[in-house]
Amino acid sequence: MLGALLVIASCKKDFLDRQPLGRFIDDDIPAGSFDSKIFATYALLRAGGFNNHLYLAIHSFRSDEAEKGSSTSDGADQGLMYDEFQYNKTNGGIQEYWTAHFALIIAANAIISDIDSLQATDAPTLINKAEAKFMRAFSYWHLVRTFGQVPKIDFKITAAAQVNKPKASVNEIFALIDADLQEATSMLPITWADPQYNGRLTKGAAMTLQIKAQLWRKNWAGALNAAKGVIALNRYSLVSNYGSQFRLTGENGPESIFEIQAFYTPTQDLGIIYANVQGVRGAGQWDLGWGWNAPTAKLVNEFESGDVRRVETILYSGQVDPLYGENVPAFPTVPRLYWNKKIYTNPADRLANNNRFGRWMNQRILRYADVLLMAAEAANELGGAANTTDALAWLELVRKRARGTSTTILPPVTTTDQAALRTAIQHERFVEFGMEGERFWDLVRWGIDVTVLPASGSPAYLPKHRLLPIPQAEIDKSGGILIQNPDY
């Protein structure tokens, strides 16, 4: 609940307390520096509301690429909630998601307010403010897509009653997101020279979130301009081996724009639960996690013949996987036919960490392939010969990487018909970002969720299911100030 967030948001941590990202403590930081408070906001991203099984329920289960997973009986109520769209206002997942995101907003607000009160103009402090602005925009980006109208809290909270506010309009929330990202873009560095800050927010991260926010509202020109800006930074590139970026050794690589950082050793757990909740649910060496967020047959079948992304996205039960040579138990010894391979851990890392659950694995949030495909989409929607040429070129960069050295698979898309190119881009997003939590939001913003999801076996899905109900506990404690979403 929001009142409790004052305590959560007041904690201070090092920048993820993580090697090799730096282990500053307050005494190491110059007087007046806000680094320690900013580092605490990064630590808040490790909260379950940003990466656990119920985060995945909101971002992934509701699409046609994934389902609850695990055994049928495990979390059956969550399957009804997110796979069958029987939304429950008292569901613990929506409460945890709400609380975690407002905790980050409140922490960011305190930093922004304190810096403003000092009228600071030095570059390090303004960068700290820009990081806080990104964090606030990132949280509201999630909240506005998930709940629609939500309270706009853009000030420092000093008393619990201050958070009891009515919902703001979607336009007001997006205006705040736009303003925050504009400032973040203007102040964040393109790169951090010191390697201990590898993984810290950059200009490219803010600009990429700008693209997403513009695409959501079909502002094609704004999205294309932001995408071209990221491309022009010459900071990012596609890794040659698609699957390598999802492994421990590929974290924060040349394609990475923003990741939630994790660190785990047998003596220090600063990890996240993201891989744990999705790992194969089996016994012995195959007890790799909870088994939630399992790929669907529709995702498996969406890949074109020979597309290397299939074997890098899908871990098959009953087969020897070529990555580490492990023989995955067959269904029904394990309860699902398919598993998310993008969180599949190296057996050597499990042994070294004396742990099977992958808490050391970063969560990929923004990557360069998304920039290229969003640029292609915006250019195609704007139309015109030059934009179509650009769209085809950006789409081809992504397909070429998936094609590898083969000349017989994934032929280049050459159509200049806008509708046909739109379909090609939508397909490419489906397979490129399989199991990365993009699909549901793509279906909604394209307006095809109401046809695709029922056709994929979710007949209960209706337009109202685009938005979740606000947690009932928040409605109850507001005393009538916060109003529940329509239809709930």
ZABA-655849 format. One record per atom (N, C-alpha, C): residue in three letters; x, y, z. Coordinates in steps of 0.05 Angstrom, whole numbers, plus 5000, padded with zeros to 4 digits. Layout:
<sites>
alaXYZ ...
</sites>
This chain:
<sites>
met501749765000 met500050005000 met501850255000 leu500750474990 leu502450704985 leu503550825011 gly502050805033 gly503050915058 gly505650795067 ala505850535061 ala508350395070 ala510650455052 leu510250585030 leu512450625011 leu514450825021 leu513651005040 leu515551195051 leu517951055063 val517450825076 val519550675089 val521250535067 ile519850415048 ile521250275027 ile523150455012 ala522050695004 ala523550874987 ala525851015001 ser525951005028 ser527951155042 ser530551005045 cys530550745038 cys533050585042 cys535250675023 lys537750645031 lys540050715015 lys541650465010 lys542550434985 lys544250204978 lys546450314959 asp548550164957 asp550550224936 asp549250184909 phe550650254888 phe549650204861 phe549449904857 leu547049804866 leu546449514866 leu548249354884 asp549949484900 asp551849334917 asp553349124900 arg553849184875 arg554548974856 arg557249014844 gln558848804844 gln561348804829 gln560648714801 pro561848824779 pro563849024779 pro562749304776 leu560249354785 leu559049614780 leu559749814802 gly561349744821 gly562249934841 gly561049884868 arg562449944889 arg561549884916 arg561850134933 phe561050364922 phe561150614938 phe559450584963 ile560350694985 ile558650735008 ile558451035013 asp556651125030 asp556051405033 asp558651565039 asp560451455055 asp562851595062 asp564751645038 asp564351485017 asp566051514993 asp565051724975 ile562551814979 ile561251994960 ile561652284969 pro562352464951 pro562852744959 pro560352864972 ala560853054991 ala558653185004 ala556753314984 gly554153274988 gly552253394970 gly551553214947 ser552952984943 ser552452814921 ser549852654926 phe548352614904 phe545852454906 phe546252174896 asp548752094891 asp549251824880 asp548051604897 ser548351624924 ser547351404940 ser544351374938 lys542951594936 lys540051584934 lys539151474907 ile540651554886 ile540051444860 ile540651144859 phe542851054872 phe543450774872 phe541150614886 ala539850744905 ala537650604919 ala535350564900 thr534950744880 thr532750694861 thr533350464843 tyr535850424835 tyr536550194820 tyr535949934836 ala536549944862 ala536049714879 ala533049654880 leu531349854878 leu528449804879 leu527549654854 leu529049664832 leu528249514809 leu528549214813 arg529949134834 arg530248854840 arg527848744854 ala525948914862 ala523548824876 ala521848644858 gly520448464870 gly518848264855 gly516848394836 gly515848624842 gly513848754825 gly514948834798 phe517548814795 phe518848874769 phe519848624755 asn519748394767 asn521048164754 asn520047884763 asn518047864781 asn517247604790 asn515047474772 his513947254781 his512047104765 his509547264759 leu508747434778 leu506347584774 leu506847834757 tyr509247944757 tyr510048134737 tyr509748014710 leu510747764707 leu510547624681 leu507647564674 ala506047524694 ala503147474688 ala501947724674 ile502647954684 ile501648204673 ile502848254645 his505348214642 his506748294618 his506848074597 ser506447814604 ser506947604586 ser504647404583 phe503647294606 phe501547094604 phe499147184587 arg498547434588 arg496147534575 arg496347534544 ser498747484534 ser499147484505 ser498647204494 asp499047174468 asp498746914455 asp501446764453 glu503546884464 glu506246754463 glu506846584487 ala505346634509 ala505946504535 ala503446434550 glu503746244569 glu501646174587 glu502846144615 lys501146104635 lys502046094662 lys504345894666 gly504145654654 gly506245464657 gly505945304683 ser508245184691 ser508345014715 ser506344784713 ser505644664735 ser503544454734 ser500844584733 thr498844434726 thr496144544723 thr495144664749 ser495744524771 ser494644604797 ser496244834810 asp498844854803 asp500445064815 asp499545344806 gly498545504824 gly497645764817 gly495345764798 ala493545574801 ala491245564783 ala489645814783 asp489445954805 asp487946204806 asp489246424789 gln491946414787 gln493346604770 gln492846534740 gly492546284734 gly491846204707 gly489146314699 leu487246294717 leu484546404712 leu484646704708 met486346834725 met486547124724 met487747224698 tyr489947104690 tyr491547224668 tyr491347064641 asp490946804642 asp490646654618 asp487746654608 glu485846654628 glu483046634621 glu481546904625 phe483047114634 phe482047384636 phe479647404655 gln479747244676 gln477747264698 gln479047444720 tyr479047704714 tyr480547894730 tyr479247914758 asn481047924778 asn480247934806 asn481448184819 lys479848354829 lys480748614840 lys482548574865 thr482348344878 thr483948304902 thr486448134896 asn487048084871 asn489347924864 asn491948034875 gly493547864887 gly496047964900 gly498048074880 gly497947974855 gly499848064835 gly499548354828 ile497048434824 ile496648714817 ile497248904840 gln496848804865 gln497648974888 gln500649004890 glu502048784886 glu505048794888 glu506148974866 tyr505048944842 tyr505949104819 tyr505449404824 trp503049474834 trp502349744840 trp504249864861 thr504649714883 thr506349804905 thr509249844897 ala510349654882 ala513149674873 ala513549914855 his511749964837 his512050184819 his511750454832 phe509850474851 phe509650734865 phe511850774885 ala513050554895 ala515450584912 ala517650714896 leu518050634871 leu520150754855 leu519451044848 ile516951104843 ile516051384837 ile516651554861 ile515951464885 ile516251624909 ile519251674914 ala520951474910 ala523851504914 ala524951704894 ala524051684869 ala524951874848 ala524052154854 asn521552184863 asn520552454870 asn522152594891 ala523052434911 ala524552554933 ala527252664923 ile528552514905 ile531052604894 ile530652854877 ile528652844859 ile528153074842 ile527653324859 ser525953294879 ser525253524896 ser527653634911 asp529253454922 asp531653544938 asp533653684920 ile534053584896 ile535853714877 ile534853994869 asp532254004863 asp531054264856 asp531254464878 ser530954374903 ser531054554926 ser533754674929 leu535854534920 leu538554634922 leu539354814899 gln537554814878 gln538154964854 gln540854884842 ala541454624844 ala544054524835 ala544354554805 thr546754614796 thr547254644767 thr549754474758 asp551054344777 asp553454184769 asp552553934754 ala554153844735 ala553353634717 ala552753364732 pro554453284751 pro553853024765 pro551053024778 thr550353244791 thr547753264804 thr545453264784 leu545853404762 leu543753414741 leu543453134728 ile545652984726 ile545452714716 ile543852544736 asn544352574762 asn542752434782 asn539852494779 lys539152744774 lys536352824771 lys535252694746 ala536852684725 ala535952554700 ala535352264704 glu537052124720 glu536551844726 glu533851814741 ala533351994760 ala530851984775 ala528452034757 lys528852214738 lys526652274719 lys526052024702 phe528151884693 phe527751634678 phe526251434695 met527051404720 met525751204737 met522851264740 arg522151514744 arg519351594747 arg517851544721 ala519051614699 ala517751564673 ala517351264668 phe519351114674 phe519250824670 phe516950694686 ser516650784711 ser514550674728 ser511850754717 tyr511551014710 tyr508951094700 tyr508350974672 trp510350914657 trp510050784631 trp508650514636 his509650364655 his508450104662 his505550144673 leu505250334691 leu502650364704 leu500450464685 val501150644667 val499050754649 val498150554629 arg499950374620 arg499150164602 arg497449954616 thr498149904642 thr496949684656 thr494149754668 phe494050004679 phe491550084693 phe490150314679 gly491350454660 gly490150694649 gly490550924667 gln488351054675 gln488551284693 gln489551194721 val491551334731 val492651274757 val493351544771 pro493651544797 pro494351794811 pro497051904800 lys497052164796 lys499552294788 lys500852414812 ile503052284820 ile504552374844 ile507252454834 asp507652724832 asp510152824820 asp511453024840 phe511152964865 phe512153144886 phe513252974909 lys514853094926 lys516052944948 lys513852884969 ile513752634978 ile511852554998 ile513052575026 thr511752715043 thr512752745071 thr510752635091 ala508352575082 ala506252455099 ala504552265083 ala503752045095 ala502451835081 ala499851935067 ala498552125079 ala495952225068 ala496352355041 gln498752445035 gln499252595010 gln498952414986 val499152154989 val498951974966 val496051904959 asn494251994976 asn491351934970 asn490252134951 lys490652084925 lys489852264904 lys488052124884 pro486352274871 pro484652154850 pro486352094826 lys485051944808 lys486451864783 lys486852114765 ala489152124752 ala489552324731 ala488952204705 ser488452364685 ser487752264658 ser490252134646 val489751964626 val492051844612 val493752054599 asn492552264588 asn494052474575 asn495852614595 glu494852654620 glu496552784640 glu498952614647 ile498552354649 ile500752164656 ile502752164633 phe501852164609 phe503752164586 phe505152424584 ala503852644592 ala505252904592 ala507552904611 leu507152774634 leu509352754654 leu511552574643 ile510752344631 ile512752164620 ile514452314599 asp513052454581 asp514452604560 asp516452804571 ala515552954591 ala517253164603 ala519653034617 asp519152824632 asp521352684646 asp523452574626 leu522452444605 leu524352324586 leu525852544570 gln524552764565 gln525952984551 gln528353074568 glu527853114594 glu530053204611 glu532252984614 ala531352734617 ala533252524619 ala534952504594 thr533752534571 thr535152514546 thr537252744544 ser536552974554 ser538353204551 ser540753184570 met540553034592 met542653044612 met544152784615 leu542952554609 leu544452304613 leu546752274593 pro548852144602 pro551152104584 pro550551894563 ile551951904540 ile551651694520 ile552851434531 thr555051464544 thr556351224557 thr557451314584 trp558051124601 trp559451174626 trp562351074622 ala564251264625 ala567051194619 ala568050984639 asp567151004664 asp568150824685 asp566750554682 pro568150334678 pro566850074674 pro565249984698 gln565750094722 gln564150014745 gln561250094743 tyr560650284724 tyr557950374720 tyr556650244695 asn557850034686 asn556649884664 asn553849784672 gly551849864657 gly549149804664 gly547550034676 arg548850254680 arg547550494690 arg546050634667 leu544050794673 leu542350914653 leu543951104635 thr543151114610 thr544451284590 thr542351434573 lys543451614557 lys541751764539 lys540151584521 gly541451364511 gly540051184494 gly537651044507 ala537850984532 ala535650864547 ala533251054547 ala533751304554 ala531551504555 ala530351544527 met531951554507 met530951594480 met529351354470 thr530151104478 thr528750874470 thr526050854484 leu525850934509 leu523250944522 leu521451164509 gln522751374500 gln521151574485 gln519851454460 ile521351284445 ile520251154422 ile517751004429 lys518050844450 lys515850674459 lys513350844466 ala513851054481 ala511551224490 ala510251364466 gln511751434445 gln510651554422 gln509151344405 leu510251114401 leu508850904386 leu506250834399 trp506150824425 trp503650744439 trp501350934431 arg502051184426 arg500051384419 arg499851434389 lys501251264374 lys501251284344 lys502351554334 asn504151674349 asn505551904340 asn507951814324 trp507451744299 trp509451614283 trp511851794278 ala511352054273 ala513652234268 ala515352264293 gly514152294316 gly515652314341 gly517252064346 ala516051834341 ala517451574346 ala519751544327 leu519351614302 leu521451584282 leu523751774288 asn523152014296 asn525252204303 asn526952104327 ala525551994347 ala527051894370 ala528751644362 ala527651474346 ala529051234337 ala531551314321 lys531251504303 lys533551594288 lys535651714306 gly534751834328 gly536651944347 gly538351734360 val537051504368 val538551284380 val540451164360 ile539551124336 ile541251004315 ile543751184310 ala543251454310 ala545451644305 ala547451654327 leu546851554351 leu548851554372 leu551251384366 asn550851194347 asn552951004340 asn554050854364 arg552350804383 arg553150684409 arg552450384409 tyr550450304394 tyr549350034396 tyr549649884370 ser549649624371 ser549749454348 ser548549184354 leu547649044334 leu546648774338 leu548948584342 val548748414362 val550848204366 val550448004344 ser552647884334 ser552447694312 ser550947444319 asn551347344343 asn550047104353 asn547647184370 tyr545247154359 tyr542847254372 tyr542647154401 gly543046894405 gly542546784432 gly544646874452 ser547046954444 ser549147014463 ser548447244482 gln546747424473 gln546047664489 gln544347584514 phe543147354514 phe541447274536 phe542947094557 arg545447054553 arg547046904571 arg548547084591 leu549546964612 leu551047124632 leu553347274619 thr554747144600 thr557047264587 thr556247484568 gly553647504561 gly552747714543 gly551447954556 glu551447964582 glu550148184596 glu551448444590 asn549748654587 asn550748934582 asn552548944557 gly551848794537 gly553448784513 gly552749004493 pro553748994469 pro553349214450 pro550449254441 glu548749054444 glu545949084437 glu544249174461 ser545349164484 ser543849234509 ser543649534512 ile541149624517 ile540649904523 ile539949944552 phe538549754564 phe537849774592 phe537249494603 glu538449414625 glu537949164638 glu537649214668 ile535949064681 ile535849064710 ile538148874719 gln539948994735 gln542448854742 gln541948664765 ala543348444764 ala543248244786 ala546048144792 phe546448064817 phe549047964826 phe548547754847 tyr549847524844 tyr549447304863 tyr551947144866 thr552747084891 thr554846894897 thr553746724920 pro555146504926 pro554246344949 pro554146494975 thr555546724977 thr555546875002 thr554147145000 gln553347224976 gln552047484973 gln549847464952 asp547347504962 asp545047484944 asp543947764939 leu544647884916 leu543448134907 leu542248084879 gly541047844877 gly539947764852 gly537047834849 ile535847744827 ile533047784822 ile531847514816 ile529247494818 ile527747244816 ile526847174788 tyr527547344769 tyr526547334741 tyr527047054728 ala529546954730 ala530146694718 ala529046474735 asn529046504761 asn528146294780 asn525246214774 val523546414771 val520646344768 val520046224741 gln521846244722 gln521346134695 gln522945874690 gly524845804707 gly526445564702 gly524845304701 val525945104688 val524544844685 val523644744712 arg521144664714 arg520044554739 arg520344254738 gly522444154750 gly522943864750 gly524043774777 ala525543554776 ala526643444801 ala529643414797 gly531143414820 gly533943374819 gly535343604804 gln537043534785 gln538443744770 gln536543904753 trp534143804748 trp532243954732 trp530144104749 asp530744134775 asp529244324791 asp530644594788 leu529944724765 leu531244974758 leu529445214765 gly527145174776 gly525445394782 gly522545314785 trp520845514782 trp517945474786 trp516445394761 gly517745434738 gly516445344713 gly514245524702 trp514145764712 trp512045944702 trp512846084676 asn510946194662 asn511346344637 asn512546154616 ala510845964607 ala511645764587 ala510845854559 pro512645814539 pro511845884512 pro509445714502 thr507945834484 thr505745694471 thr506545564445 ala504945374435 ala505445264409 ala505245474387 lys503545674392 lys503345884371 lys506046034367 leu507446094389 leu510046214386 leu511946034372 val512045774381 val513845584368 val513445574338 asn510845574330 asn510245544301 asn510445804285 glu510846034299 glu511046284285 glu513746324271 phe515746194281 phe518446214269 phe518446094241 glu519746234223 glu520146124196 glu522245894197 ser522045724177 ser523845494176 ser526745594175 gly528345474193 gly531145544195 gly531845784212 asp529845924222 asp530446164238 asp531846074264 val534346174267 val535946094291 val534746194317 arg532946384315 arg531746494339 arg529946294353 arg528846094339 arg527145904351 arg528645744373 val530945634365 val532445464384 val533745634406 glu533945894402 glu535046074423 glu532846174441 thr530346124434 thr528046224449 thr526545994463 ile526445764451 ile524945534461 ile526745314471 leu526345234495 leu527644994507 leu525644774506 tyr526244554492 tyr524344344487 tyr524544124508 ser522344044519 ser522343804536 ser522843554519 gly524243364530 gly524743104516 gly526843124494 gln528443334494 gln530643354474 gln533243434488 val535443364474 val538043464483 val538343744471 asp538743934489 asp539044204479 asp541844254470 pro542244374446 pro544944404436 pro546744604450 leu545544784466 leu547244994478 leu549144874499 tyr548144724518 tyr549844604539 tyr549844304538 gly548444174519 gly548443884516 gly546843744537 glu545043884551 glu543443754571 glu540943624559 asn540243394570 asn537943244561 asn535543324578 val533843484567 val531543584582 val529543364586 pro528443314610 pro526443104614 pro524043144596 ala522742914589 ala520442934572 ala517943004587 phe516043114573 phe513343154583 phe511942874584 pro510542794606 pro509742964629 pro511542934653 thr513942824650 thr515742824673 thr516243114683 val516443294664 val516243574670 val513643674658 pro512343874670 pro509443924664 pro508944084639 arg511044164624 arg510544324600 arg512244224577 leu511244264552 leu512744184529 leu515044374523 tyr514644634530 tyr516644834523 tyr517245014547 trp519645124547 trp520545304568 trp521945544555 asn522145754571 asn523545994561 asn526545964562 lys527745934539 lys530645884538 lys532246134544 lys531046364541 lys532546614545 lys533446654574 ile532346494592 ile533246504620 ile534646244629 tyr535146074610 tyr536445814615 tyr539345854623 thr540145744646 thr542745804657 thr544845584650 asn547245674650 asn549545504644 asn549945314668 pro550145044663 pro550644864685 pro553144934701 ala555145044687 ala557645114701 ala557145344721 asp555345524714 asp554645744732 asp553045644756 arg551345444751 arg549845334773 arg551745194793 leu553745054782 leu555644924800 leu557345124815 ala558245334801 ala559945534814 ala558445674836 asn555945724832 asn554345874851 asn552945694872 asn553245424869 asn551945234886 asn548945304887 asn547745354864 asn545045454863 asn544045384834 arg541545294832 arg540445224806 arg538545444795 phe538145664809 phe535745824803 phe536346094789 gly538746134780 gly539346354762 gly538846634773 arg539246674799 arg538746944810 arg540847144801 trp542947044788 trp545147224778 trp544447334750 met542247254738 met541647324711 met540347604709 asn541447784694 asn540248044689 asn537548014674 gln535848204677 gln533348214662 gln533548414640 arg533348334615 arg533648514592 arg531048674589 ile531348934588 ile529049114586 ile528849244559 leu531049364550 leu531149514525 leu533649414509 arg533249354484 arg535549274467 arg535249394439 tyr537449394425 tyr537649554400 tyr535849444378 ala535449174377 ala533649064357 ala530849194358 asp530049254382 asp527449384386 asp527449664373 val529549814376 val529850074364 val529550054334 leu530849854322 leu530749824293 leu528049754283 leu526649574297 leu523949494288 leu521949714294 met522249864315 met520450084320 met520850304299 ala523350354292 ala523950544270 ala522650454244 ala522850194238 ala521650094214 ala518550124214 glu517450064237 glu514550094240 glu513650384236 ala514950564250 ala514150844248 ala514450954219 ala516750874206 ala517150964179 ala515050854160 asn514350604163 asn512350484146 asn509650624150 glu508950684175 glu506350814180 glu506251094169 leu508551234169 leu508651504157 leu508351494127 gly509551284115 gly509351244086 gly511151424070 gly511051394044 gly512851544026 gly515151364018 ala516251413995 ala518351233984 ala520751224002 ala521651454011 ala524151464028 ala523751314054 asn521451354067 asn520851214092 asn520550914087 thr519350834066 thr519050554060 thr521850424056 thr523550564041 thr526250464037 thr527750424064 asp527450624081 asp528750604108 asp527550374124 ala524950344123 ala523650134138 ala524649864130 leu524849824104 leu525849564093 leu528749514102 ala530349724102 ala533149694109 ala533449614139 trp531849744156 trp531949684185 trp530949404191 leu528749334177 leu527749064180 leu529748854171 glu531148914149 glu533048724138 glu535448684157 leu536248894172 leu538448864191 leu537748644212 val535248644221 val534448444241 val534248174229 arg533048154205 arg532847894192 arg535547784183 lys537347954175 lys539947864166 lys541447734189 arg541247844213 arg542547734236 arg541347454242 ala538747424240 ala537447164244 ala538146964223 arg538647064199 arg539346894176 arg542146774178 gly543946924190 gly546746834192 gly548046824165 thr549446604160 thr550846574135 thr549246434113 ser546846354121 ser545146204102 ser544046394080 thr543746284057 thr542546444035 thr539846324026 thr538946124042 thr536445994034 thr534146024053 ile534646174075 ile532546204095 ile531946504099 leu529646574111 leu528946844118 leu529547034095 pro528347004072 pro528947184050 pro528347474057 pro529847664046 pro529247944052 pro526448024044 val525148184061 val522548294055 val522948514034 thr521448504012 thr521848703991 thr519248863985 thr517048783996 thr514448913990 thr514549213997 thr513349373980 thr513049653986 thr510149723992 asp508449523993 asp505649554001 asp505549604031 gln504349814040 gln504349894068 gln503149674086 ala500849564078 ala499549364094 ala501249104096 ala502349024074 ala503948784074 ala506548824090 leu507749054088 leu510149114104 leu509449124134 arg507149234140 arg506249244168 arg506048954179 thr504848784164 thr504648504172 thr507348374176 ala509248434158 ala511948324160 ala513348424185 ile513048674192 ile514248794216 ile513048674241 gln510348634241 gln509048514264 gln509948234268 his510348084247 his511447814250 his514247814261 glu515848004251 glu518648014260 glu518848084290 arg517048254299 arg517048324328 arg516248074344 phe514347924334 phe513447684349 phe515847494353 val517347434333 val519447234336 val522047354348 glu522647604342 glu525047724353 glu524947754383 phe522547824393 phe522247874422 phe520647664436 gly520647414425 gly519247204438 gly520047164467 met518147154485 met518447114514 met519847344528 glu519847584515 glu521047814528 glu518948014538 gly516447944538 gly514348114549 gly513548344532 glu513948334506 glu513148544488 glu510448484474 arg509848234471 arg507648154453 arg504948264461 phe504148244486 phe501448334494 phe501148634488 trp503148784495 trp502949074491 trp502949144461 asp504448994445 asp504349034416 asp501448984405 leu500248764413 leu497548694404 leu495648914411 val495849024436 val494049234445 val494449484428 arg496949574425 arg497349824411 arg496649804382 trp496949564370 trp496149524342 trp493149504339 gly491749464362 gly488849434361 gly487849174351 ile489548974350 ile488848704340 ile488548504362 asp488848584387 asp488548404409 asp485748274410 val483748424403 val480948324405 val480348114384 thr481948084364 thr481647874344 thr483747654348 val486147724354 val488347534356 val488047354381 leu487447474404 leu487447324429 leu485047124430 pro482647204423 pro480447004422 pro481046774402 ala482246844379 ala482946644359 ala485146454369 ser486646544389 ser488846384399 ser488046214423 gly485446214429 gly484546044451 gly483746194476 ser483446454474 ser482546614498 ser479846744491 pro477746584489 pro475146694481 pro474046894500 ala474946894525 ala473847084544 ala474947364541 tyr476947394524 tyr478247664521 tyr476447864508 leu476248094521 leu474648314511 leu476248574513 pro475448784499 pro477049034500 pro477549134529 lys475649084547 lys476049174575 lys478449044588 his479348814577 his481548664590 his484248784583 arg484248994566 arg486749134562 arg487849264588 leu486049344605 leu486749464630 leu485949274653 leu487749264673 leu487149114697 leu485649294717 pro484149164735 pro482849324756 pro484949434775 ile484449664786 ile486149774806 ile485949594831 pro488049544845 pro487849374869 pro485649474888 gln483949294896 gln481649374912 gln482449494939 ala484649394950 ala485649514975 ala486249814972 glu487249894949 glu487750174945 glu485250334943 ile483150224930 ile480550354928 ile479350384956 asp479450164972 asp478250164999 asp479450375017 lys482150385017 lys483450565037 lys483350855028 ser482650905003 ser482551184994 ser480151335004 gly478151195014 gly475751325025 gly474051455003 gly474051334980 gly472351444958 gly473851634939 ile476351694944 ile477851874927 ile478851734901 leu479751484904 leu480651334882 leu478351154871 ile477751184846 ile475451044834 ile476450814818 gln474950584821 gln475750344806 gln475350384776 asn476950234760 asn476650244732 asn473850144723 pro472850244700 pro470250154691 pro470249844687 asp467849734691 asp467349444687 asp468449274709 tyr469649394730 tyr470549234752 tyr469349324779 
</sites>
